[in-house]
Amino acid sequence: MNGLRRMDIKFLRGIGPKRAELLEKNLGIRTYHDILFHFPTHYIDRRSVYRIIDFAGDDMPSLQVKGKFVSFNVQGEGAKTRLVGLFSDGSAVMEVVWFQRIKAIRQLYHTATEYILFGKPSNFNGRWSMVHPEVDTPDAAASRGGFRGVYPLTEQLRNRGFSSRTFSTAVSDILSGIRNMAETLPPEIIGHYKLLGIREAISAIHNPPSPAILEQARFRLKFEELFYLQLDIQHYARRRNSAIQGFHFPRIGHFFNTFYSQFLPFPLTNAQKRVIKEIRADMATGRQMNRLLQGDVGSGKTLVALLCMLIALDNNTQACLMAPTEILATQHFETITKMVAAMGINVRLLTGSTRKKERETIHQQLTDGSLHILIGTHAVIEDNVRFKNLGFI
């Protein structure tokens, strides 16, 4: 893959320096690797051929027709110059219009030769037309398979003659020129999850032979992206754990046991017990803990948070709970204060609307350690908020 990152797209057939510059400017595509990983946004089934006489409606989808050009005619002058071809499929005739590359297109396509056109028909004054369609011979169309990728393009690229076919051709040329593409996942992972190889997946994502193979290619590429994202997260977590020392909370003591035995408002669910056990195990390691506790409204997440804060208090540290809004912070403060009121635990609320005198009391109690639990909004992370020994957030 590293070799593909170094190969410039300007050397690809049909690209060249000027078109390469446009691709980098519009899509950030500069190398062979960039082209291979510029995936289609959706796919069109190109196995069906439609008749012009059956066209109907104001908003036709992109489709393909088979027939021959009857004539070509250059119309207009200056900036309004256009090439108009009359195309017949035996059932009716439609116009095919090009506004760019007129001279090259006039030399490329001929009358009395069978072609397959792919584009979006439009009706103007009772006459159907296609503007800048993809044009293939039947043999070339068949060799590309029945499913075609539709690539994200900018208006500037479309006006300069880029199409989904441009990308498809470039991908085919790159893959045909590569004898061996280095696998990017370990073989045991590929075997265990029955994944496509990287070359097969890239080929299929651009030119799928069937919907089933396309889904396999998508799964392989999505799996790889998430696999390396997870590895990166694990690497970061291990490096952080070795570099940053967390608090060591080895014991469950007076606060937790008293609350659990005398003031617990309702029995814990099995899920709550499991989560508290997992968090307690983390808190005993001495490593910094980062956890996401997920649950529906009313499932008891706040109670779990309180029990874990009580473990911190049992180990002679302070705790802090930050909520995203003042309303939610106030609700947490009222709930927790009511639950621990009889235990002598000092709980305070700090928000943007906390009065100056109350703030001064909070700051004093935080620094002398007499304030056990601080609840608040983002006000709790202001520079002037100092804890004596904050252990759990």
Backbone hydrogen bonds in HBPLUS format (Angstrom, degrees):
<---DONOR---> <-ACCEPTOR-->    atom                        ^
c    i                          cat <-CA-CA->   ^        H-A-AA   ^      H-
h    n   atom  resd res      DA  || num        DHA   H-A  angle D-A-AA Bond
n    s   type  num  typ     dist DA aas  dist angle  dist       angle   num
A0004-LEU N   A0001-MET O   3.09 MM   3  5.18 118.1  2.49  96.8 111.6     1
A0005-ARG N   A0001-MET O   3.15 MM   4  6.52 138.9  2.32 144.3 155.6     2
A0005-ARG N   A0002-ASN O   3.18 MM   3  5.09 127.7  2.47  91.8 105.4     3
A0006-ARG N   A0003-GLY O   3.09 MM   3  5.33 147.4  2.20 102.5 112.2     4
A0033-HIS N   A0004-LEU O   3.22 MM  29  4.96 152.7  2.30 117.1 113.0     5
A0032-TYR N   A0007-MET O   2.93 MM  25  5.69 137.9  2.11 149.9 160.8     6
A0011-PHE N   A0008-ASP O   3.40 MM   3  6.29 173.3  2.40 120.7 122.7     7
A0009-ILE N   A0030-ARG O   3.16 MM  21  5.92 161.7  2.19 138.2 138.1     8
A0012-LEU N   A0009-ILE O   2.96 MM   3  5.36 167.8  1.98 117.3 121.0     9
A0015-ILE N   A0012-LEU O   3.13 MM   3  5.49 162.0  2.17 131.2 130.2    10
A0020-ALA N   A0016-GLY O   2.92 MM   4  5.93 149.5  2.02 150.8 160.6    11
A0021-GLU N   A0017-PRO O   2.98 MM   4  6.17 150.0  2.07 143.9 151.1    12
A0022-LEU N   A0018-LYS O   3.16 MM   4  6.49 149.8  2.26 141.0 148.7    13
A0023-LEU N   A0019-ARG O   2.94 MM   4  6.25 157.6  1.99 149.2 154.7    14
A0024-GLU N   A0020-ALA O   3.03 MM   4  6.29 159.1  2.07 150.1 155.1    15
A0025-LYS N   A0021-GLU O   3.02 MM   4  6.16 156.6  2.08 143.2 150.0    16
A0026-ASN N   A0022-LEU O   2.88 MM   4  6.00 160.1  1.92 154.0 158.7    17
A0027-LEU N   A0023-LEU O   2.84 MM   4  5.51 159.3  1.88 142.4 149.4    18
A0029-ILE N   A0023-LEU O   3.39 MM   6  5.47 163.6  2.42 116.4 112.7    19
A0028-GLY N   A0024-GLU O   3.02 MM   4  4.16 134.4  2.24 108.1 115.0    20
A0035-ILE N   A0031-THR O   3.19 MM   4  6.59 154.1  2.26 148.7 154.8    21
A0036-LEU N   A0032-TYR O   3.02 MM   4  6.33 166.4  2.04 156.9 160.0    22
A0037-PHE N   A0033-HIS O   3.07 MM   4  6.25 144.2  2.20 146.5 155.6    23
A0038-HIS N   A0035-ILE O   3.13 MM   3  5.17 165.4  2.15 110.4 110.9    24
A0041-THR N   A0150-VAL O   2.83 MM 109  5.98 152.6  1.90 161.0 160.6    25
A0150-VAL N   A0042-HIS O   2.79 MM 108  5.49 156.7  1.85 167.7 162.2    26
A0044-ILE N   A0148-ARG O   2.88 MM 104  5.33 156.9  1.93 148.8 156.0    27
A0148-ARG N   A0044-ILE O   2.99 MM 104  5.33 165.7  2.01 150.1 153.2    28
A0046-ARG N   A0146-GLY O   2.34 MM 100  4.70 153.1  1.40 170.0 169.1    29
A0050-TYR N   A0064-GLN O   2.88 MM  14  6.14 173.1  1.89 166.8 166.8    30
A0054-ASP N   A0051-ARG O   3.04 MM   3  5.44 148.3  2.14 107.9 117.2    31
A0055-PHE N   A0052-ILE O   3.03 MM   3  5.42 166.9  2.05 115.0 119.2    32
A0063-LEU N   A0119-GLY O   2.88 MM  56  5.66 158.8  1.93 150.7 146.8    33
A0119-GLY N   A0063-LEU O   2.98 MM  56  5.66 158.1  2.03 160.4 160.4    34
A0065-VAL N   A0117-LEU O   2.91 MM  52  5.38 145.5  2.03 143.8 154.9    35
A0117-LEU N   A0065-VAL O   2.87 MM  52  5.38 155.7  1.93 158.9 164.2    36
A0067-GLY N   A0115-TYR O   3.02 MM  48  5.69 162.4  2.05 161.1 166.9    37
A0115-TYR N   A0067-GLY O   2.85 MM  48  5.69 165.8  1.87 167.5 172.3    38
A0068-LYS N   A0088-SER O   2.91 MM  20  5.57 156.2  1.97 158.4 158.2    39
A0088-SER N   A0068-LYS O   2.91 MM  20  5.57 169.3  1.92 161.5 159.7    40
A0112-ALA N   A0069-PHE O   3.39 MM  43  6.26 150.0  2.49 155.8 156.3    41
A0070-VAL N   A0086-LEU O   2.65 MM  16  5.37 166.0  1.66 155.3 160.6    42
A0086-LEU N   A0071-SER O   2.96 MM  15  5.38 154.7  2.02 141.7 149.6    43
A0073-ASN N   A0084-VAL O   2.86 MM  11  5.27 139.2  2.03 138.2 151.4    44
A0084-VAL N   A0073-ASN O   2.89 MM  11  5.27 170.8  1.90 148.0 151.1    45
A0075-GLN N   A0082-ARG O   2.83 MM   7  5.41 166.7  1.84 164.6 168.2    46
A0082-ARG N   A0075-GLN O   2.87 MM   7  5.41 153.2  1.95 156.1 161.1    47
A0080-LYS N   A0077-GLU O   3.05 MM   3  5.38 144.4  2.18 138.9 133.3    48
A0081-THR N   A0078-GLY O   3.16 MM   3  5.54 162.2  2.20 116.0 117.1    49
A0083-LEU N   A0098-TRP O   2.90 MM  15  5.15 162.0  1.93 151.0 156.4    50
A0098-TRP N   A0083-LEU O   2.91 MM  15  5.15 152.7  1.98 147.7 155.7    51
A0085-GLY N   A0096-VAL O   2.75 MM  11  4.94 167.9  1.76 150.4 154.5    52
A0096-VAL N   A0085-GLY O   2.70 MM  11  4.94 145.9  1.82 149.3 158.0    53
A0087-PHE N   A0094-MET O   2.84 MM   7  5.39 173.4  1.84 167.2 169.4    54
A0094-MET N   A0087-PHE O   2.89 MM   7  5.39 157.9  1.94 150.9 157.6    55
A0089-ASP N   A0092-ALA O   3.39 MM   3  6.25 154.1  2.46 165.3 171.5    56
A0095-GLU N   A0128-TRP O   2.98 MM  33  6.40 159.4  2.03 151.0 149.3    57
A0130-MET N   A0095-GLU O   2.88 MM  35  6.43 142.4  2.02 148.2 159.9    58
A0097-VAL N   A0130-MET O   2.86 MM  33  6.24 162.8  1.89 158.9 164.8    59
A0132-HIS N   A0097-VAL O   2.84 MM  35  6.11 165.3  1.86 166.9 171.6    60
A0105-ILE N   A0101-ARG O   2.97 MM   4  6.11 162.9  2.00 156.1 161.3    61
A0106-ARG N   A0102-ILE O   2.92 MM   4  6.04 155.8  1.98 149.0 155.7    62
A0107-GLN N   A0103-LYS O   3.25 MM   4  6.50 144.1  2.39 141.7 149.9    63
A0108-LEU N   A0104-ALA O   3.04 MM   4  6.16 131.6  2.28 137.1 150.8    64
A0108-LEU N   A0105-ILE O   3.07 MM   3  4.86 127.4  2.35  91.0 105.6    65
A0109-TYR N   A0105-ILE O   3.14 MM   4  6.25 161.6  2.17 160.9 159.4    66
A0116-ILE N   A0136-ASP O   2.69 MM  20  5.20 161.3  1.72 156.4 160.9    67
A0136-ASP N   A0116-ILE O   2.98 MM  20  5.20 157.7  2.03 144.9 152.2    68
A0118-PHE N   A0134-GLU O   2.85 MM  16  5.02 153.5  1.92 146.6 152.8    69
A0134-GLU N   A0118-PHE O   2.82 MM  16  5.02 157.8  1.87 155.0 152.6    70
A0122-SER N   A0129-SER O   2.92 MM   7  5.48 152.4  1.99 152.9 161.4    71
A0129-SER N   A0122-SER O   2.89 MM   7  5.48 142.0  2.04 151.4 163.4    72
A0124-PHE N   A0127-ARG O   3.00 MM   3  5.38 170.0  2.01 145.9 145.3    73
A0127-ARG N   A0124-PHE O   3.08 MM   3  5.38 158.5  2.13 109.5 116.3    74
A0141-ALA N   A0137-THR O   2.95 MM   4  6.18 161.9  1.99 160.1 165.6    75
A0142-ALA N   A0138-PRO O   2.97 MM   4  6.12 155.2  2.03 144.4 150.9    76
A0143-SER N   A0139-ASP O   3.02 MM   4  6.25 148.7  2.12 144.3 152.6    77
A0144-ARG N   A0141-ALA O   3.26 MM   3  5.39 139.7  2.43  97.9 108.6    78
A0145-GLY N   A0142-ALA O   3.23 MM   3  5.50 158.3  2.28 106.2 112.7    79
A0158-ARG N   A0154-THR O   3.10 MM   4  6.44 159.8  2.14 151.1 156.6    80
A0159-ASN N   A0155-GLU O   2.96 MM   4  6.17 158.1  2.01 149.4 155.2    81
A0160-ARG N   A0156-GLN O   3.18 MM   4  6.36 126.6  2.48 133.3 146.3    82
A0160-ARG N   A0157-LEU O   3.09 MM   3  5.09 136.5  2.29  95.4 107.9    83
A0162-PHE N   A0157-LEU O   2.95 MM   5  5.32 156.3  2.01 155.5 147.7    84
A0161-GLY N   A0158-ARG O   3.10 MM   3  5.31 157.5  2.15 113.0 113.2    85
A0166-THR N   A0163-SER O   2.98 MM   3  5.18 128.4  2.26  99.6 112.8    86
A0168-SER N   A0164-SER O   2.98 MM   4  6.25 163.2  2.01 150.5 155.8    87
A0169-THR N   A0165-ARG O   2.84 MM   4  5.97 161.5  1.88 152.2 156.1    88
A0170-ALA N   A0166-THR O   3.05 MM   4  6.24 157.6  2.10 142.0 148.4    89
A0171-VAL N   A0167-PHE O   2.88 MM   4  6.12 163.4  1.91 157.1 160.7    90
A0172-SER N   A0168-SER O   3.05 MM   4  6.23 162.1  2.08 145.7 150.6    91
A0173-ASP N   A0169-THR O   2.93 MM   4  6.17 157.3  1.99 150.0 156.1    92
A0174-ILE N   A0170-ALA O   2.97 MM   4  6.20 157.5  2.02 149.4 155.4    93
A0175-LEU N   A0171-VAL O   2.94 MM   4  6.14 173.5  1.94 158.8 160.2    94
A0176-SER N   A0172-SER O   2.93 MM   4  5.98 154.6  2.00 144.8 152.2    95
A0177-GLY N   A0173-ASP O   3.18 MM   4  6.24 133.1  2.41 135.8 146.3    96
A0177-GLY N   A0174-ILE O   3.13 MM   3  5.27 134.8  2.34  98.4 110.9    97
A0178-ILE N   A0175-LEU O   3.28 MM   3  5.26 160.3  2.32 100.9 106.8    98
A0189-ILE N   A0186-PRO O   3.05 MM   3  5.39 129.2  2.32 106.9 119.8    99
A0190-ILE N   A0186-PRO O   3.14 MM   4  6.52 162.1  2.18 155.5 160.4   100
A0191-GLY N   A0187-PRO O   2.88 MM   4  6.03 160.6  1.92 148.4 153.9   101
A0192-HIS N   A0188-GLU O   2.93 MM   4  5.91 159.2  1.98 137.7 144.0   102
A0193-TYR N   A0189-ILE O   3.08 MM   4  6.15 166.9  2.10 152.4 155.1   103
A0194-LYS N   A0190-ILE O   2.92 MM   4  5.59 107.0  2.47 132.2 147.5   104
A0195-LEU N   A0190-ILE O   2.97 MM   5  4.89 157.1  2.02 137.7 144.5   105
A0194-LYS N   A0191-GLY O   3.33 MM   3  4.96 153.0  2.41  93.0 100.8   106
A0201-ALA N   A0197-GLY O   2.88 MM   4  6.03 155.6  1.94 153.4 161.1   107
A0202-ILE N   A0198-ILE O   2.98 MM   4  6.13 163.3  2.01 150.2 153.8   108
A0203-SER N   A0199-ARG O   2.96 MM   4  6.14 164.7  1.98 151.6 156.3   109
A0204-ALA N   A0200-GLU O   2.94 MM   4  6.04 157.3  1.99 143.3 149.8   110
A0205-ILE N   A0201-ALA O   2.90 MM   4  6.03 146.7  2.01 146.0 154.8   111
A0206-HIS N   A0202-ILE O   3.32 MM   4  6.47 143.2  2.46 141.8 149.3   112
A0207-ASN N   A0203-SER O   2.85 MM   4  5.93 155.8  1.91 148.0 156.2   113
A0214-LEU N   A0210-SER O   3.07 MM   4  6.30 154.9  2.13 150.3 158.0   114
A0215-GLU N   A0211-PRO O   3.07 MM   4  6.31 154.7  2.14 146.1 151.2   115
A0216-GLN N   A0212-ALA O   3.16 MM   4  6.48 150.9  2.25 141.8 149.8   116
A0217-ALA N   A0213-ILE O   2.90 MM   4  6.18 153.4  1.98 148.8 156.1   117
A0218-ARG N   A0214-LEU O   2.91 MM   4  6.19 161.4  1.94 152.4 157.3   118
A0219-PHE N   A0215-GLU O   2.93 MM   4  6.10 160.8  1.97 145.8 151.2   119
A0220-ARG N   A0216-GLN O   2.97 MM   4  6.17 161.1  2.00 146.9 151.8   120
A0221-LEU N   A0217-ALA O   3.06 MM   4  6.28 168.7  2.07 155.0 157.0   121
A0222-LYS N   A0218-ARG O   2.88 MM   4  6.01 160.1  1.91 153.9 159.9   122
A0223-PHE N   A0219-PHE O   2.81 MM   4  5.82 159.8  1.85 148.6 155.1   123
A0224-GLU N   A0220-ARG O   2.98 MM   4  6.21 160.0  2.02 146.8 151.9   124
A0225-GLU N   A0221-LEU O   3.13 MM   4  6.30 159.9  2.17 141.2 146.3   125
A0226-LEU N   A0222-LYS O   3.03 MM   4  6.28 168.3  2.05 156.4 158.8   126
A0227-PHE N   A0223-PHE O   2.75 MM   4  5.84 150.8  1.83 150.8 160.5   127
A0228-TYR N   A0224-GLU O   3.05 MM   4  6.22 168.2  2.06 154.5 155.0   128
A0229-LEU N   A0225-GLU O   3.08 MM   4  6.19 145.2  2.21 138.1 148.4   129
A0230-GLN N   A0226-LEU O   2.86 MM   4  6.00 157.7  1.91 146.5 151.8   130
A0231-LEU N   A0227-PHE O   2.95 MM   4  6.24 152.5  2.03 142.8 150.9   131
A0232-ASP N   A0228-TYR O   2.96 MM   4  6.05 154.0  2.02 138.8 145.4   132
A0233-ILE N   A0229-LEU O   2.99 MM   4  6.30 153.2  2.07 145.2 152.5   133
A0234-GLN N   A0230-GLN O   2.90 MM   4  6.15 160.6  1.93 151.2 156.3   134
A0235-HIS N   A0231-LEU O   2.81 MM   4  6.03 156.5  1.87 148.6 155.6   135
A0236-TYR N   A0232-ASP O   2.91 MM   4  6.10 162.1  1.94 147.4 152.3   136
A0237-ALA N   A0233-ILE O   2.85 MM   4  6.06 159.5  1.89 149.2 155.3   137
A0238-ARG N   A0234-GLN O   2.94 MM   4  6.13 162.4  1.97 150.5 154.5   138
A0239-ARG N   A0235-HIS O   2.98 MM   4  6.14 161.7  2.01 149.5 155.1   139
A0240-ARG N   A0236-TYR O   2.83 MM   4  5.98 156.2  1.88 149.0 156.2   140
A0241-ASN N   A0237-ALA O   2.85 MM   4  6.02 158.3  1.90 146.8 153.0   141
A0242-SER N   A0238-ARG O   3.04 MM   4  6.22 146.6  2.15 142.8 150.8   142
A0243-ALA N   A0239-ARG O   3.06 MM   4  6.18 136.2  2.26 137.8 149.3   143
A0243-ALA N   A0240-ARG O   3.13 MM   3  5.10 127.0  2.43  93.1 107.2   144
A0244-ILE N   A0240-ARG O   2.75 MM   4  5.68 156.5  1.80 158.4 162.4   145
A0246-GLY N   A0286-GLY O   2.92 MM  40  4.97 141.1  2.08 138.3 136.3   146
A0249-PHE N   A0283-MET O   2.97 MM  34  5.53 164.9  2.00 151.3 149.7   147
A0257-ASN N   A0253-GLY O   2.99 MM   4  6.00 168.1  2.01 164.9 166.8   148
A0258-THR N   A0254-HIS O   2.87 MM   4  5.74 161.5  1.90 149.8 155.5   149
A0259-PHE N   A0255-PHE O   3.06 MM   4  6.12 167.6  2.08 148.0 152.0   150
A0260-TYR N   A0256-PHE O   2.86 MM   4  5.96 166.4  1.88 154.6 159.3   151
A0261-SER N   A0257-ASN O   2.96 MM   4  5.98 154.9  2.03 143.3 149.6   152
A0262-GLN N   A0258-THR O   2.87 MM   4  5.76 148.4  1.98 147.9 155.9   153
A0263-PHE N   A0259-PHE O   2.89 MM   4  4.76 144.8  2.01 122.2 133.1   154
A0264-LEU N   A0259-PHE O   2.92 MM   5  5.88 110.4  2.42 172.9 164.7   155
A0273-LYS N   A0269-THR O   2.99 MM   4  6.30 163.3  2.02 154.0 158.4   156
A0274-ARG N   A0270-ASN O   2.91 MM   4  6.11 158.2  1.95 146.7 152.8   157
A0275-VAL N   A0271-ALA O   2.96 MM   4  6.17 163.7  1.99 151.3 155.3   158
A0276-ILE N   A0272-GLN O   2.94 MM   4  6.12 167.6  1.96 154.8 158.1   159
A0277-LYS N   A0273-LYS O   2.97 MM   4  6.12 155.2  2.04 145.8 152.8   160
A0278-GLU N   A0274-ARG O   2.98 MM   4  6.28 154.1  2.04 147.9 154.8   161
A0279-ILE N   A0275-VAL O   2.88 MM   4  6.16 163.7  1.91 156.1 160.3   162
A0280-ARG N   A0276-ILE O   2.83 MM   4  5.93 161.7  1.86 148.3 154.0   163
A0281-ALA N   A0277-LYS O   3.03 MM   4  6.20 152.6  2.10 141.5 148.7   164
A0282-ASP N   A0278-GLU O   3.10 MM   4  6.44 151.9  2.18 144.1 151.3   165
A0283-MET N   A0279-ILE O   2.88 MM   4  6.17 157.9  1.92 153.7 160.2   166
A0284-ALA N   A0280-ARG O   3.11 MM   4  6.31 129.2  2.38 141.8 153.7   167
A0285-THR N   A0282-ASP O   3.09 MM   3  5.46 163.7  2.12 112.4 117.6   168
A0299-SER N   A0296-ASP O   3.13 MM   3  5.43 149.6  2.22 136.8 132.3   169
A0304-VAL N   A0300-GLY O   3.29 MM   4  6.54 155.2  2.35 142.3 148.4   170
A0305-ALA N   A0301-LYS O   2.96 MM   4  6.29 158.4  2.00 150.7 156.8   171
A0306-LEU N   A0302-THR O   2.89 MM   4  6.17 155.3  1.95 148.7 155.2   172
A0307-LEU N   A0303-LEU O   2.99 MM   4  6.25 166.1  2.01 152.8 155.6   173
A0308-CYS N   A0304-VAL O   3.07 MM   4  6.32 154.6  2.14 149.3 156.1   174
A0309-MET N   A0305-ALA O   2.92 MM   4  6.18 147.7  2.02 145.2 154.8   175
A0309-MET N   A0306-LEU O   3.06 MM   3  4.97 115.6  2.49  93.0 109.1   176
A0310-LEU N   A0306-LEU O   2.89 MM   4  6.21 146.5  2.00 150.3 160.0   177
A0311-ILE N   A0307-LEU O   3.23 MM   4  6.59 138.1  2.42 135.4 145.5   178
A0311-ILE N   A0308-CYS O   3.19 MM   3  5.10 126.3  2.50  91.3 104.7   179
A0312-ALA N   A0308-CYS O   3.27 MM   4  6.67 150.8  2.36 141.3 148.0   180
A0313-LEU N   A0309-MET O   2.97 MM   4  6.38 154.3  2.04 147.7 154.9   181
A0314-ASP N   A0310-LEU O   2.91 MM   4  6.15 150.3  2.00 143.1 151.0   182
A0315-ASN N   A0312-ALA O   3.01 MM   3  5.16 142.8  2.15 100.1 111.5   183
A0317-THR N   A0312-ALA O   3.16 MM   5  5.53 153.8  2.23 139.7 142.3   184
A0316-ASN N   A0313-LEU O   3.03 MM   3  5.14 146.8  2.14 118.0 114.2   185
A0318-GLN N   A0389-ASN O   2.74 MM  71  5.80 166.1  1.76 147.0 150.7   186
A0391-GLY N   A0318-GLN O   2.84 MM  73  5.57 172.5  1.85 144.7 147.3   187
A0392-PHE N   A0318-GLN O   3.32 MM  74  6.73 149.4  2.43 150.5 155.9   188
A0319-ALA N   A0372-HIS O   2.96 MM  53  6.35 165.4  1.98 164.6 169.2   189
A0374-LEU N   A0319-ALA O   2.99 MM  55  6.48 158.2  2.04 148.7 152.6   190
A0320-CYS N   A0392-PHE O   2.91 MM  72  6.43 146.2  2.02 151.2 162.0   191
A0321-LEU N   A0374-LEU O   2.84 MM  53  6.34 156.4  1.89 155.7 162.7   192
A0376-GLY N   A0321-LEU O   3.02 MM  55  6.53 153.3  2.09 162.2 167.3   193
A0323-ALA N   A0376-GLY O   2.83 MM  53  6.14 159.0  1.87 156.5 163.7   194
A0329-ALA N   A0325-THR O   2.97 MM   4  6.18 161.2  2.00 149.3 155.2   195
A0330-THR N   A0326-GLU O   2.92 MM   4  6.02 158.6  1.96 145.8 151.3   196
A0331-GLN N   A0327-ILE O   2.99 MM   4  6.26 153.3  2.07 144.7 152.2   197
A0332-HIS N   A0328-LEU O   2.93 MM   4  6.22 162.7  1.96 154.0 157.8   198
A0333-PHE N   A0329-ALA O   2.90 MM   4  6.13 158.5  1.95 147.9 154.4   199
A0334-GLU N   A0330-THR O   2.91 MM   4  6.14 164.3  1.94 151.8 155.4   200
A0335-THR N   A0331-GLN O   2.95 MM   4  6.11 163.2  1.98 150.9 155.9   201
A0336-ILE N   A0332-HIS O   2.88 MM   4  5.96 175.1  1.88 157.0 158.7   202
A0337-THR N   A0333-PHE O   2.91 MM   4  5.82 160.2  1.95 145.7 152.3   203
A0338-LYS N   A0334-GLU O   3.15 MM   4  6.13 158.4  2.20 139.2 144.8   204
A0339-MET N   A0335-THR O   3.16 MM   4  6.41 150.7  2.25 142.9 150.8   205
A0340-VAL N   A0336-ILE O   3.05 MM   4  6.27 149.0  2.15 154.4 161.4   206
A0341-ALA N   A0337-THR O   2.95 MM   4  5.54 109.5  2.46 143.0 155.6   207
A0343-MET N   A0340-VAL O   2.98 MM   3  5.37 164.0  2.00 118.8 123.5   208
A0372-HIS N   A0346-ASN O   3.06 MM  26  5.27 131.7  2.30 129.3 143.3   209
A0373-ILE N   A0346-ASN O   3.13 MM  27  6.49 167.5  2.14 157.4 160.2   210
A0348-ARG N   A0373-ILE O   3.10 MM  25  6.61 155.7  2.16 161.0 168.6   211
A0375-ILE N   A0348-ARG O   2.91 MM  27  6.15 168.6  1.92 163.5 167.4   212
A0350-LEU N   A0375-ILE O   2.84 MM  25  6.26 153.3  1.91 150.4 159.2   213
A0377-THR N   A0350-LEU O   3.23 MM  27  6.83 140.6  2.39 148.7 157.5   214
A0354-THR N   A0351-THR O   3.19 MM   3  5.34 168.5  2.21 109.5 112.4   215
A0359-ARG N   A0355-ARG O   2.89 MM   4  6.17 154.4  1.96 153.2 161.6   216
A0360-GLU N   A0356-LYS O   2.96 MM   4  6.25 155.9  2.01 151.5 157.2   217
A0361-THR N   A0357-LYS O   3.15 MM   4  6.48 152.6  2.23 144.0 150.7   218
A0362-ILE N   A0358-GLU O   2.95 MM   4  6.24 159.1  1.99 150.3 156.2   219
A0363-HIS N   A0359-ARG O   2.82 MM   4  6.10 169.7  1.83 161.0 162.7   220
A0364-GLN N   A0360-GLU O   3.03 MM   4  6.17 158.1  2.08 143.0 149.0   221
A0365-GLN N   A0361-THR O   2.95 MM   4  6.16 163.6  1.98 151.5 155.9   222
A0366-LEU N   A0362-ILE O   2.83 MM   4  6.00 147.9  1.93 152.0 161.5   223
A0367-THR N   A0363-HIS O   3.14 MM   4  6.30 161.0  2.18 146.1 150.2   224
A0368-ASP N   A0364-GLN O   3.02 MM   4  6.26 146.3  2.14 145.8 155.2   225
A0369-GLY N   A0365-GLN O   3.06 MM   4  5.84 118.2  2.45 130.3 142.0   226
A0371-LEU N   A0365-GLN O   3.15 MM   6  4.99 151.4  2.23 124.6 117.4   227
A0388-LYS N   A0366-LEU O   2.92 MM  22  6.04 126.1  2.22 145.7 137.7   228
A0380-VAL N   A0377-THR O   3.10 MM   3  6.17 178.9  2.10 130.5 130.7   229
A0381-ILE N   A0378-HIS O   3.13 MM   3  5.69 165.3  2.15 115.2 119.7   230
A0382-GLU N   A0379-ALA O   3.32 MM   3  5.47 163.0  2.35 111.5 110.9   231
A0385-VAL N   A0382-GLU O   3.06 MM   3  5.67 167.6  2.08 122.4 125.6   232
